[in-house]
Amino acid sequence: MSIYIRSLLAGLLLVAGSFADQRPTLYIIGDSTVKNGKGKGDGGLWGWGNFLGDYFDTTRLAVRNYALGGRSSRTFITEGHWDEVLGLVKKGDYVIMQFGHNDGGPLDDTARARGTIKGTGEESKDIYNPIMKKNETVYTYGWYMRKYVADIKAKGAVAIICSPIPRDMFKDGRVLRASDDYGKWARETAVSTGAYFIDLNGLIADEYDRLGPDKVKEFFPGDHTHTNEAGARLNAGKVVEGMREAGGLAPLIKFLR
């Protein structure tokens, strides 16, 4: 390869890199219902974050899915994953988050130690974390969610909170909702912090009710929590629907295809 061609290619890569750096970015954080495994459909399972980018013109908006299976609002922070994402966030970016599925576990068990205190208050509990082998102060779900929002706003970026997707659990022909726990607490956090809120739990639950238990079961090949591709794509569509309905997200909506 001639020096001229190498120089030309290097210049093109520099221009492309500069263009990419100038695009606003939509960062996605959450648990395995947002990104399952390595995000490659292992076991036929997918999270909705894998398909959210399909709805956007990614030549103008970058979409990055940093969700990680098994994490709660607490452990995504304490394990350092949030610091990694926050270090990339710049003014004008967006961060959409969905936590809750793993927050209901024990605070200090030897298997996960990932639970948070229920609610949105300022309560805390000092524990010994047997996984990290150190003392830790554990806070409420709302406390951790408020931290995400505060960190995002400090960067000049926009925070969007989603209530967690519903599980494949029906009672009397209707899917069970998170209206009295994590869905409620996610909404309360959004209101108290001024973050945008998407009632993803309600939007999807309404669609599940319409489809019925037999059809919905097809979205959950292994358990009642993790979706296949069809289910994940349905959920991603509901995220976009929620963005349109949230009000105030016009600067983000303009990037939709």
Secondary structure, DSSP 8 states (H G I E B T S, - for coil): --HHHHHHHHHHHHHHHHHHHHS-EEEEEE-TTTS-TTSS-GGG-B-THHHHGGGB-TTTSEEEE---TT--TTHHHHTSHHHHHHTT--TT-EEEEE--TTTTS-SS-SS-----BSSSSS-EEEEEETTTTEEEEEEBHHHHHHHHHHHHHHTT-EEEEE-----S-EETTEE---TTTHHHHHHHHHHHHT-EEE-HHHHHHHHHHHH-HHHHHTT-SSSSS-B-HHHHHHHHHHHHHHHHHHSS-HHHHTTB-
